[in-house]
């Protein structure tokens, strides 16, 4: 399995990701063919890790120094990442992005961002995810419908961005970051 999932030069590569650790949550990690190491003392989120100067040097030095605790075996975490046969008591890999703005066209950006918030709130529980999803949608629809009953579709218009008041009900990622909507642009 490792031969098909990791790059051929994995022993020389800097591989980073996020690992779901039961009873703790998402952890930024460094991945070797053998082990997965916790990088959260270096940076608590993937987005913050990617902003570090000389990232490869810092991560390599951090792991080599022994400061990065071992979280799991890479083969075991990879095998447990298939949700059809996942053991919820063991660690598994997640999507590597967390707070980065994933560039997308149209409404897919907002949908993707909200799904990441829902994923973090639900902590891997599918029934909880549906409840959080319904609460987020209800909050946005109720609050924003009063401001703009007809969704605007003209880029650059005053109504093109969600008003900041829509963010009255805020949603937090596990990392403590808060989902906020940008204020309306000036005319």
Backbone as ProteinMPNN parsed JSONL, in Angstrom:
{"seq_chain_A": "XXXXXXXXXXXXXXXXXXXXXXXXXXXXXXXXXXXXXXXXXXXXXXXXXXXXXXXXXXXXXXXXXXXXXXXXXXXXXXXXXXXXXXXXXXXXXXXXXXXXXXXXXXXXXXXXXXXXXXXXXXXXXXXXXXXXXXXXXXXXXXXXXXXXXXXXXXXXXXXXXXXXXXXXXXXXXXXXXXXXXXXXXXX", "coords_chain_A": {"N_chain_A": [[0.823, -1.201, 0.0], [1.933, 1.292, 0.797], [3.709, 1.753, -1.289], [2.099, 2.618, -3.376], [0.811, 4.869, -2.412], [2.555, 6.744, -1.246], [5.122, 9.016, -2.364], [7.81, 7.941, -4.588], [10.269, 8.846, -3.697], [9.971, 9.158, -0.948], [11.511, 8.894, 1.395], [13.274, 10.962, 1.206], [11.713, 13.153, 0.934], [9.75, 15.997, 2.091], [6.962, 15.534, 3.732], [3.861, 16.638, 4.639], [0.857, 16.831, 6.592], [-2.465, 16.29, 7.906], [-3.609, 14.685, 10.759], [-6.194, 12.797, 12.184], [-6.639, 12.466, 15.524], [-7.985, 10.361, 17.792], [-10.06, 11.392, 20.525], [-8.732, 13.776, 20.713], [-8.403, 15.365, 18.307], [-7.842, 17.15, 15.179], [-4.508, 17.14, 13.994], [-1.607, 18.767, 12.949], [0.884, 17.344, 10.954], [4.056, 15.655, 10.287], [5.068, 13.371, 7.835], [6.619, 10.3, 7.454], [7.83, 7.397, 5.662], [7.647, 5.472, 7.64], [6.629, 6.563, 10.107], [4.37, 8.953, 11.747], [4.56, 12.285, 12.754], [3.944, 14.725, 15.282], [3.454, 18.082, 14.607], [2.395, 20.233, 15.872], [3.485, 21.84, 17.896], [5.247, 23.358, 16.55], [3.681, 24.646, 14.645], [0.268, 25.317, 14.93], [-1.695, 24.95, 12.956], [-2.194, 23.851, 9.541], [-2.185, 25.939, 7.71], [-0.736, 27.928, 9.082], [1.681, 26.6, 9.362], [2.535, 26.415, 6.699], [3.188, 29.03, 6.234], [5.573, 29.484, 7.49], [8.943, 30.691, 7.505], [11.54, 29.276, 5.523], [10.476, 26.631, 5.527], [10.877, 23.778, 4.971], [13.41, 23.344, 6.081], [12.96, 24.066, 8.798], [10.934, 22.229, 9.603], [12.206, 19.754, 9.122], [14.423, 19.955, 10.891], [13.072, 20.149, 13.313], [11.76, 17.659, 13.536], [13.977, 15.895, 13.419], [15.29, 16.652, 15.76], [13.904, 15.439, 17.758], [11.838, 16.689, 19.035], [9.313, 16.518, 18.006], [6.62, 14.688, 18.78], [5.934, 11.192, 18.239], [3.071, 10.181, 16.559], [1.709, 8.102, 15.279], [1.895, 5.021, 13.406], [2.766, 5.192, 10.037], [1.882, 3.306, 7.976], [-0.292, 2.094, 9.378], [-1.974, 4.301, 9.944], [-2.576, 5.146, 7.335], [-3.95, 2.863, 6.384], [-6.154, 2.984, 8.043], [-7.449, 5.183, 7.108], [-9.37, 4.836, 5.215], [-12.68, 5.313, 5.116], [-14.647, 3.38, 4.973], [-13.832, 1.177, 6.352], [-12.912, 2.023, 8.802], [-11.422, 2.263, 12.038], [-12.584, 3.885, 14.654], [-11.24, 4.35, 16.985], [-8.629, 4.594, 16.41], [-5.939, 6.488, 14.853], [-6.308, 8.529, 11.831], [-5.702, 9.759, 8.482], [-6.489, 13.064, 7.354], [-7.898, 15.581, 5.148], [-5.304, 17.714, 4.031], [-5.482, 20.522, 4.134], [-6.546, 23.249, 6.202], [-7.26, 25.975, 7.362], [-6.736, 27.388, 5.11], [-7.652, 29.386, 2.36], [-9.267, 27.81, -0.023], [-8.989, 28.0, -3.353], [-11.682, 28.487, -5.465], [-14.335, 28.47, -7.85], [-17.21, 30.565, -7.956], [-20.005, 29.623, -5.94], [-18.923, 27.376, -4.831], [-16.678, 27.814, -3.288], [-17.612, 28.962, -0.866], [-19.291, 26.894, -0.037], [-17.4, 24.821, 0.314], [-15.81, 25.937, 2.336], [-17.666, 26.137, 4.432], [-18.247, 23.439, 4.798], [-15.786, 22.549, 5.787], [-15.773, 23.819, 8.275], [-17.972, 22.557, 9.41], [-17.044, 19.908, 9.445], [-14.923, 20.137, 11.294], [-16.367, 20.891, 13.595], [-18.025, 18.681, 13.994], [-16.265, 16.628, 14.469], [-15.708, 14.147, 13.203], [-18.038, 12.649, 13.555], [-20.741, 11.479, 11.895], [-23.556, 11.805, 12.264], [-23.618, 13.976, 13.968], [-22.435, 15.828, 12.292], [-24.455, 16.286, 10.407], [-26.375, 17.547, 12.018], [-24.958, 19.863, 12.783], [-24.569, 20.97, 10.254], [-27.232, 21.577, 9.515], [-27.803, 23.509, 11.474], [-25.932, 25.536, 10.837], [-26.738, 26.264, 8.226], [-29.4, 27.073, 8.728], [-28.925, 29.264, 10.402], [-27.507, 31.014, 8.68], [-29.362, 31.381, 6.571], [-31.641, 32.426, 7.889], [-30.632, 34.809, 9.104], [-29.443, 36.22, 6.944], [-31.443, 36.365, 4.997], [-33.152, 38.363, 5.797], [-31.683, 40.593, 5.19], [-31.048, 40.52, 2.435], [-33.369, 39.551, 0.506], [-33.56, 38.54, -2.124], [-31.165, 36.72, -3.72], [-28.186, 38.347, -4.695], [-26.612, 38.679, -7.889], [-24.825, 40.089, -9.348], [-21.617, 40.808, -9.952], [-19.538, 43.014, -8.072], [-21.566, 44.658, -7.241], [-23.276, 46.436, -4.566], [-24.584, 44.583, -3.096], [-23.225, 42.258, -3.434], [-21.453, 40.977, -1.65], [-21.736, 39.118, 1.39], [-23.391, 40.636, 4.12], [-21.668, 41.873, 7.031], [-23.12, 41.416, 9.278], [-24.246, 38.95, 8.991], [-22.56, 37.231, 10.139], [-23.161, 37.053, 12.79], [-23.864, 34.742, 14.21], [-21.358, 32.892, 14.936], [-18.981, 30.413, 13.876], [-16.72, 28.105, 15.08], [-13.522, 26.752, 14.293], [-11.746, 23.779, 15.311], [-9.222, 24.628, 15.93], [-9.587, 27.071, 17.022], [-9.932, 29.222, 15.394], [-12.192, 31.535, 13.861], [-15.066, 31.493, 11.806], [-15.842, 34.04, 9.637], [-17.711, 36.49, 7.883], [-16.985, 38.649, 5.174], [-17.137, 42.226, 5.314], [-19.604, 44.367, 3.714], [-18.682, 45.658, 0.544], [-17.443, 48.977, -0.191], [-19.281, 51.368, -2.147]], "CA_chain_A": [[0.0, 0.0, 0.0], [2.802, 2.465, 0.849], [4.322, 1.957, -2.604], [1.174, 3.31, -4.268], [0.291, 6.105, -1.815], [3.622, 7.704, -0.97], [6.019, 9.19, -3.523], [8.951, 7.026, -4.618], [11.373, 9.428, -2.917], [9.388, 9.547, 0.346], [12.549, 8.992, 2.427], [13.966, 12.244, 1.038], [10.707, 14.203, 0.782], [9.084, 16.576, 3.255], [5.536, 15.271, 3.583], [3.091, 17.138, 5.773], [-0.569, 16.551, 6.478], [-3.214, 16.391, 9.159], [-4.015, 13.379, 11.269], [-7.233, 12.838, 13.204], [-6.231, 11.688, 16.685], [-9.172, 10.199, 18.633], [-10.081, 12.062, 21.832], [-7.96, 15.012, 20.673], [-8.821, 16.132, 17.136], [-6.931, 17.274, 14.048], [-3.14, 17.514, 14.354], [-0.693, 18.972, 11.824], [1.904, 16.308, 11.125], [5.064, 15.31, 9.281], [4.879, 11.957, 7.509], [7.72, 9.543, 6.859], [7.28, 6.09, 5.3], [7.447, 4.647, 8.831], [5.922, 7.176, 11.227], [3.717, 10.254, 11.65], [5.035, 13.084, 13.883], [3.155, 15.896, 15.645], [4.114, 19.371, 14.363], [1.571, 21.308, 16.432], [4.297, 22.773, 18.687], [5.891, 24.229, 15.569], [2.574, 25.437, 14.087], [-0.965, 24.606, 15.277], [-2.526, 24.681, 11.783], [-1.466, 23.701, 8.276], [-2.002, 27.255, 7.089], [0.367, 28.598, 9.777], [2.9, 25.862, 9.033], [2.945, 26.783, 5.347], [3.664, 30.413, 6.255], [6.877, 29.574, 8.147], [10.098, 30.879, 6.622], [12.382, 28.087, 5.409], [9.605, 25.573, 6.034], [11.493, 22.448, 4.916], [14.503, 23.313, 7.065], [12.404, 24.095, 10.153], [10.241, 20.974, 9.899], [13.222, 18.704, 9.208], [15.191, 20.127, 12.131], [12.156, 19.884, 14.432], [11.56, 16.21, 13.619], [15.269, 15.268, 13.743], [15.684, 16.99, 17.137], [13.132, 14.638, 18.705], [10.798, 17.51, 19.661], [8.015, 16.167, 17.422], [6.21, 13.373, 19.28], [5.392, 10.236, 17.282], [1.628, 10.034, 16.736], [1.184, 6.841, 14.75], [2.614, 4.353, 12.325], [2.219, 5.643, 8.748], [1.053, 2.276, 7.334], [-1.543, 1.896, 10.114], [-2.829, 5.478, 9.742], [-3.067, 5.079, 5.955], [-4.946, 1.794, 6.3], [-7.345, 3.409, 8.781], [-8.012, 6.385, 6.485], [-10.521, 4.42, 4.396], [-13.793, 5.406, 6.05], [-15.515, 2.197, 4.911], [-13.362, 0.159, 7.307], [-12.178, 2.79, 9.813], [-11.534, 2.022, 13.47], [-12.657, 5.24, 15.213], [-10.349, 4.459, 18.138], [-7.266, 4.729, 15.893], [-5.703, 7.707, 14.067], [-6.423, 8.449, 10.381], [-5.351, 10.99, 7.776], [-7.56, 13.96, 6.91], [-7.452, 16.521, 4.119], [-4.218, 18.486, 4.635], [-5.768, 21.953, 4.315], [-7.461, 23.553, 7.287], [-7.779, 27.336, 7.304], [-6.378, 28.037, 3.858], [-8.745, 29.657, 1.441], [-9.09, 26.961, -1.191], [-9.545, 28.774, -4.453], [-12.713, 27.81, -6.231], [-15.189, 29.412, -8.572], [-18.608, 30.675, -7.559], [-20.442, 29.262, -4.594], [-18.219, 26.206, -4.296], [-15.755, 28.261, -2.253], [-18.361, 29.1, 0.379], [-19.725, 25.552, 0.356], [-16.228, 24.097, 0.812], [-15.414, 26.537, 3.605], [-18.641, 25.744, 5.446], [-18.068, 22.007, 5.073], [-14.615, 22.392, 6.658], [-16.219, 24.212, 9.614], [-18.852, 21.482, 9.88], [-16.17, 18.754, 9.74], [-14.208, 20.393, 12.544], [-17.334, 20.899, 14.696], [-18.574, 17.336, 14.182], [-15.173, 15.763, 14.928], [-15.772, 12.803, 12.634], [-19.32, 12.005, 13.831], [-21.613, 11.795, 10.763], [-24.856, 12.313, 12.711], [-23.354, 15.333, 14.493], [-22.173, 16.682, 11.129], [-25.742, 16.688, 9.821], [-26.99, 18.514, 12.936], [-24.193, 21.114, 12.666], [-24.869, 21.498, 8.917], [-28.563, 22.189, 9.569], [-27.718, 24.716, 12.303], [-25.201, 26.562, 10.077], [-27.596, 26.716, 7.127], [-30.519, 27.821, 9.308], [-28.401, 30.533, 10.886], [-27.209, 31.884, 7.536], [-30.586, 31.698, 5.825], [-32.481, 33.3, 8.709], [-30.011, 36.116, 9.291], [-29.166, 36.92, 5.693], [-32.661, 36.58, 4.215], [-33.7, 39.658, 6.185], [-30.895, 41.642, 4.556], [-31.145, 40.44, 0.977], [-34.303, 38.465, 0.198], [-33.245, 37.964, -3.426], [-29.702, 36.651, -3.806], [-27.607, 39.156, -5.759], [-25.732, 37.909, -8.762], [-24.048, 41.004, -10.168], [-20.336, 41.095, -9.307], [-19.219, 44.417, -7.879], [-22.686, 45.412, -6.686], [-23.229, 46.587, -3.115], [-25.164, 43.391, -2.492], [-22.486, 41.072, -3.872], [-20.846, 40.295, -0.509], [-22.625, 38.951, 2.532], [-23.14, 41.67, 5.128], [-20.95, 41.323, 8.183], [-24.096, 41.015, 10.287], [-24.54, 37.53, 8.822], [-21.639, 36.48, 10.968], [-23.519, 37.14, 14.208], [-23.7, 33.387, 14.735], [-20.048, 32.482, 14.437], [-18.668, 28.992, 13.983], [-15.285, 27.997, 15.342], [-12.763, 25.552, 13.98], [-11.12, 23.208, 16.503], [-8.011, 25.385, 16.223], [-9.948, 28.328, 17.669], [-10.202, 30.239, 14.391], [-13.613, 31.786, 13.712], [-15.567, 31.767, 10.472], [-16.439, 35.361, 9.576], [-18.006, 36.951, 6.545], [-16.408, 39.959, 4.935], [-18.126, 43.305, 5.286], [-20.015, 44.813, 2.388], [-17.701, 46.583, -0.044], [-17.952, 50.339, -0.372], [-19.761, 51.501, -3.538]], "C_chain_A": [[0.865, 1.262, 0.0], [3.399, 2.779, -0.514], [3.409, 2.726, -3.552], [0.692, 4.643, -3.714], [1.353, 7.162, -1.532], [4.498, 7.856, -2.205], [7.22, 8.244, -3.433], [10.114, 7.54, -3.775], [10.921, 9.869, -1.514], [10.438, 9.674, 1.453], [13.303, 10.319, 2.36], [12.998, 13.423, 1.025], [10.265, 14.769, 2.134], [7.595, 16.408, 3.0], [4.82, 15.76, 4.832], [1.623, 16.835, 5.529], [-1.266, 16.86, 7.78], [-3.685, 14.991, 9.517], [-5.119, 13.59, 12.29], [-6.792, 11.909, 14.332], [-7.457, 11.577, 17.598], [-8.986, 10.822, 20.015], [-9.214, 13.313, 21.883], [-8.423, 15.893, 19.514], [-7.753, 16.153, 16.06], [-5.568, 17.784, 14.51], [-2.325, 17.659, 13.069], [0.478, 18.01, 12.028], [2.906, 16.261, 9.976], [4.95, 13.806, 9.08], [6.151, 11.404, 6.89], [7.12, 8.2, 6.431], [6.97, 5.208, 6.52], [6.487, 5.256, 9.85], [5.304, 8.531, 10.875], [4.082, 11.026, 12.919], [4.202, 14.355, 14.049], [3.972, 17.178, 15.436], [3.389, 20.534, 15.04], [2.344, 22.262, 17.347], [5.036, 23.757, 17.782], [4.868, 25.176, 14.953], [1.28, 24.672, 14.353], [-1.875, 24.278, 14.092], [-1.646, 24.524, 10.548], [-1.204, 25.061, 7.647], [-0.855, 28.021, 7.757], [1.697, 27.912, 9.475], [3.425, 26.296, 7.663], [3.45, 28.215, 5.234], [5.05, 30.558, 6.895], [7.991, 29.832, 7.139], [10.951, 29.607, 6.642], [11.686, 26.856, 5.995], [10.296, 24.209, 6.073], [12.599, 22.315, 5.959], [13.942, 23.228, 8.481], [11.734, 22.78, 10.525], [11.252, 19.84, 10.045], [14.002, 18.763, 10.505], [14.342, 19.779, 13.35], [11.969, 18.377, 14.624], [12.859, 15.519, 14.039], [15.689, 15.519, 15.194], [14.954, 16.145, 18.183], [12.037, 15.412, 19.401], [9.401, 17.173, 19.162], [7.614, 14.775, 17.906], [5.648, 12.493, 18.155], [3.91, 10.049, 17.589], [1.127, 8.656, 16.345], [2.168, 6.238, 13.765], [1.968, 4.816, 11.019], [1.386, 4.547, 8.083], [-0.287, 2.064, 8.045], [-2.5, 3.07, 9.918], [-3.4, 5.499, 8.325], [-4.161, 4.031, 5.816], [-6.252, 2.192, 6.983], [-8.009, 4.639, 8.175], [-9.18, 6.078, 5.561], [-11.739, 4.372, 5.315], [-14.737, 4.203, 6.009], [-15.081, 1.108, 5.886], [-12.559, 0.807, 8.436], [-12.471, 2.316, 11.234], [-11.459, 3.403, 14.124], [-11.753, 5.431, 16.432], [-8.895, 4.64, 17.718], [-7.157, 6.003, 15.042], [-5.911, 7.442, 12.571], [-6.087, 9.794, 9.767], [-6.6, 11.736, 7.337], [-7.036, 14.77, 5.726], [-6.39, 17.42, 4.748], [-4.527, 19.962, 4.857], [-6.713, 22.139, 5.489], [-8.04, 24.953, 7.135], [-7.431, 28.071, 6.014], [-7.654, 28.292, 3.05], [-8.469, 28.838, 0.184], [-9.768, 27.677, -2.348], [-10.513, 27.92, -5.257], [-13.556, 28.874, -6.912], [-16.591, 29.406, -7.97], [-18.864, 30.258, -6.13], [-19.697, 28.069, -4.03], [-17.228, 26.601, -3.215], [-16.466, 28.326, -0.907], [-18.8, 27.728, 0.868], [-18.562, 24.756, 0.94], [-15.809, 24.62, 2.179], [-16.373, 26.106, 4.72], [-18.512, 24.264, 5.791], [-16.853, 21.758, 5.955], [-14.974, 22.761, 8.1], [-17.065, 23.098, 10.21], [-18.028, 20.26, 10.272], [-15.454, 18.933, 11.072], [-15.154, 20.35, 13.745], [-17.811, 19.484, 15.026], [-17.534, 16.344, 14.684], [-15.336, 14.313, 14.48], [-17.083, 12.067, 12.844], [-20.328, 12.428, 12.755], [-22.96, 12.351, 11.21], [-24.715, 13.722, 13.285], [-23.117, 16.296, 13.345], [-23.477, 17.172, 10.518], [-26.437, 17.721, 10.707], [-26.289, 19.868, 12.844], [-24.505, 21.767, 11.33], [-26.229, 22.214, 8.919], [-28.544, 23.487, 10.378], [-27.018, 25.855, 11.553], [-26.097, 27.13, 8.983], [-28.765, 27.545, 7.67], [-30.076, 29.194, 9.772], [-28.162, 31.503, 9.737], [-28.466, 32.312, 6.805], [-31.434, 32.686, 6.603], [-31.906, 34.712, 8.794], [-29.905, 36.882, 7.982], [-30.408, 37.177, 4.845], [-33.29, 37.923, 4.548], [-32.968, 40.808, 5.496], [-31.093, 41.667, 3.052], [-32.06, 39.29, 0.593], [-34.025, 37.79, -1.155], [-31.731, 37.91, -3.545], [-29.166, 37.485, -4.959], [-26.702, 38.302, -6.636], [-24.889, 38.809, -9.656], [-22.742, 41.335, -9.469], [-20.081, 42.598, -9.214], [-20.352, 45.224, -7.29], [-22.547, 45.498, -5.165], [-23.704, 45.311, -2.422], [-24.363, 42.125, -2.783], [-21.837, 40.304, -2.728], [-21.878, 40.17, 0.602], [-22.353, 40.072, 3.526], [-22.471, 41.061, 6.356], [-21.915, 40.888, 9.276], [-24.466, 39.54, 10.159], [-23.658, 36.68, 9.713], [-21.968, 36.541, 12.447], [-23.42, 35.784, 14.896], [-22.4, 32.857, 14.152], [-19.829, 31.004, 14.703], [-17.167, 28.869, 14.117], [-14.73, 26.662, 14.866], [-12.168, 25.043, 15.288], [-9.878, 24.002, 16.911], [-8.301, 26.712, 16.909], [-10.203, 29.452, 16.683], [-11.716, 30.357, 14.2], [-13.958, 32.068, 12.264], [-16.254, 33.124, 10.504], [-16.703, 35.698, 8.121], [-17.435, 38.348, 6.368], [-17.505, 41.02, 4.925], [-18.489, 43.669, 3.847], [-18.958, 45.765, 1.83], [-18.301, 47.972, -0.151], [-18.322, 50.495, -1.851], [-18.693, 51.955, -4.494]], "O_chain_A": [[0.562, 2.21, -0.724], [3.575, 3.948, -0.86], [3.896, 3.418, -4.445], [0.208, 5.478, -4.478], [1.063, 8.357, -1.577], [4.607, 6.928, -3.007], [7.598, 7.804, -2.348], [10.862, 6.748, -3.202], [11.439, 10.844, -0.969], [10.268, 10.486, 2.363], [13.902, 10.747, 3.347], [13.428, 14.574, 1.098], [10.386, 14.117, 3.171], [7.033, 17.08, 2.134], [5.139, 15.344, 5.946], [1.204, 16.61, 4.394], [-0.752, 17.58, 8.637], [-4.107, 14.221, 8.653], [-5.009, 14.453, 13.161], [-6.596, 10.712, 14.12], [-7.923, 12.587, 18.125], [-7.9, 10.782, 20.593], [-8.978, 13.859, 22.96], [-8.796, 17.047, 19.725], [-6.872, 15.294, 16.022], [-5.473, 18.722, 15.301], [-2.35, 16.78, 12.207], [0.997, 17.878, 13.136], [2.655, 16.743, 8.872], [4.757, 13.057, 10.038], [6.691, 11.961, 5.934], [5.989, 7.898, 6.812], [6.135, 4.308, 6.442], [5.631, 4.559, 10.396], [5.647, 9.161, 9.874], [3.938, 10.508, 14.026], [3.807, 14.979, 13.065], [5.047, 17.338, 16.015], [3.73, 21.693, 14.807], [1.9, 23.391, 17.557], [5.401, 24.853, 18.207], [5.144, 26.36, 14.76], [1.199, 23.486, 14.031], [-2.743, 23.413, 14.21], [-0.51, 24.996, 10.51], [-0.123, 25.304, 7.112], [-0.084, 28.693, 7.072], [2.725, 28.578, 9.346], [4.625, 26.517, 7.496], [4.076, 28.573, 4.236], [5.639, 31.638, 6.848], [7.988, 29.263, 6.048], [11.061, 28.946, 7.675], [12.235, 26.146, 6.837], [10.296, 23.553, 7.115], [12.705, 21.292, 6.637], [14.397, 22.408, 9.279], [11.933, 22.269, 11.627], [11.166, 19.051, 10.986], [14.219, 17.738, 11.15], [14.836, 19.184, 14.307], [12.015, 17.881, 15.751], [12.845, 14.654, 14.915], [16.371, 14.686, 15.792], [15.336, 16.135, 19.353], [11.361, 14.866, 20.273], [8.411, 17.501, 19.816], [8.208, 13.783, 17.484], [4.979, 12.98, 17.243], [3.533, 9.791, 18.732], [0.236, 8.103, 16.988], [3.139, 6.872, 13.354], [0.742, 4.83, 10.912], [0.266, 4.829, 7.655], [-1.309, 1.873, 7.386], [-3.702, 2.866, 9.744], [-4.57, 5.83, 8.131], [-5.191, 4.289, 5.194], [-7.33, 1.786, 6.551], [-9.034, 5.093, 8.682], [-9.907, 6.99, 5.167], [-11.832, 3.507, 6.187], [-15.545, 4.025, 6.921], [-15.866, 0.217, 6.213], [-11.628, 0.199, 8.965], [-13.611, 2.011, 11.583], [-10.395, 4.021, 14.147], [-11.529, 6.563, 16.862], [-8.022, 4.82, 18.567], [-8.166, 6.528, 14.57], [-5.727, 6.324, 12.09], [-6.171, 10.832, 10.422], [-7.621, 11.138, 6.999], [-5.869, 14.653, 5.351], [-6.556, 17.85, 5.89], [-3.888, 20.596, 5.696], [-7.575, 21.298, 5.746], [-9.218, 25.091, 6.805], [-7.786, 29.237, 5.843], [-8.596, 27.5, 3.073], [-7.549, 29.14, -0.577], [-10.973, 27.926, -2.32], [-10.206, 26.8, -5.666], [-13.48, 30.053, -6.565], [-17.088, 28.368, -7.532], [-18.058, 30.503, -5.233], [-19.832, 27.776, -2.842], [-16.958, 25.81, -2.311], [-15.966, 27.795, 0.085], [-18.693, 27.429, 2.058], [-18.726, 24.085, 1.959], [-15.49, 23.84, 3.077], [-15.94, 25.755, 5.818], [-18.654, 23.882, 6.952], [-16.876, 20.853, 6.788], [-14.534, 22.098, 9.039], [-16.898, 22.736, 11.374], [-18.281, 19.645, 11.308], [-15.383, 18.007, 11.88], [-14.788, 19.831, 14.8], [-17.98, 19.135, 16.194], [-17.891, 15.32, 15.267], [-15.134, 13.379, 15.256], [-17.232, 10.949, 12.351], [-20.728, 13.591, 12.702], [-23.465, 13.287, 10.59], [-25.597, 14.562, 13.103], [-23.542, 17.45, 13.403], [-23.593, 18.342, 10.152], [-27.027, 18.673, 10.196], [-26.948, 20.907, 12.828], [-24.686, 22.983, 11.264], [-26.357, 23.319, 8.39], [-29.201, 24.458, 10.004], [-27.455, 27.004, 11.622], [-26.2, 28.347, 8.833], [-29.079, 28.604, 7.126], [-30.778, 30.182, 9.556], [-28.56, 32.666, 9.802], [-28.617, 33.483, 6.458], [-31.9, 33.679, 6.043], [-32.618, 35.692, 8.578], [-30.242, 38.065, 7.922], [-30.423, 38.117, 4.051], [-33.894, 38.557, 3.683], [-33.55, 41.864, 5.247], [-31.284, 42.733, 2.466], [-31.591, 38.173, 0.376], [-34.24, 36.586, -1.298], [-31.073, 38.948, -3.477], [-29.638, 37.35, -6.087], [-26.105, 37.328, -6.177], [-24.298, 38.334, -10.626], [-22.749, 42.073, -8.484], [-20.366, 43.352, -10.145], [-20.141, 46.363, -6.873], [-21.8, 44.733, -4.555], [-23.282, 45.001, -1.308], [-24.786, 41.03, -2.413], [-21.684, 39.086, -2.825], [-22.774, 41.003, 0.737], [-21.195, 40.424, 3.751], [-22.679, 39.892, 6.679], [-21.556, 40.066, 10.12], [-24.95, 38.941, 11.119], [-23.985, 35.53, 10.003], [-21.159, 36.132, 13.279], [-22.948, 35.689, 16.029], [-22.358, 32.424, 13.001], [-20.407, 30.423, 15.622], [-16.421, 29.47, 13.344], [-15.353, 25.61, 15.007], [-12.092, 25.787, 16.266], [-9.521, 24.046, 18.089], [-7.378, 27.407, 17.333], [-10.644, 30.53, 17.082], [-12.438, 29.374, 14.364], [-13.24, 32.792, 11.574], [-17.156, 33.339, 11.313], [-15.99, 35.236, 7.23], [-17.408, 39.138, 7.312], [-18.652, 40.744, 4.572], [-17.78, 43.326, 2.901], [-18.405, 46.583, 2.565], [-19.521, 48.128, -0.196], [-17.741, 49.83, -2.709], [-18.957, 52.108, -5.687]]}, "name": "protein", "num_of_chains": 1, "seq": "XXXXXXXXXXXXXXXXXXXXXXXXXXXXXXXXXXXXXXXXXXXXXXXXXXXXXXXXXXXXXXXXXXXXXXXXXXXXXXXXXXXXXXXXXXXXXXXXXXXXXXXXXXXXXXXXXXXXXXXXXXXXXXXXXXXXXXXXXXXXXXXXXXXXXXXXXXXXXXXXXXXXXXXXXXXXXXXXXXXXXXXXXXX"}
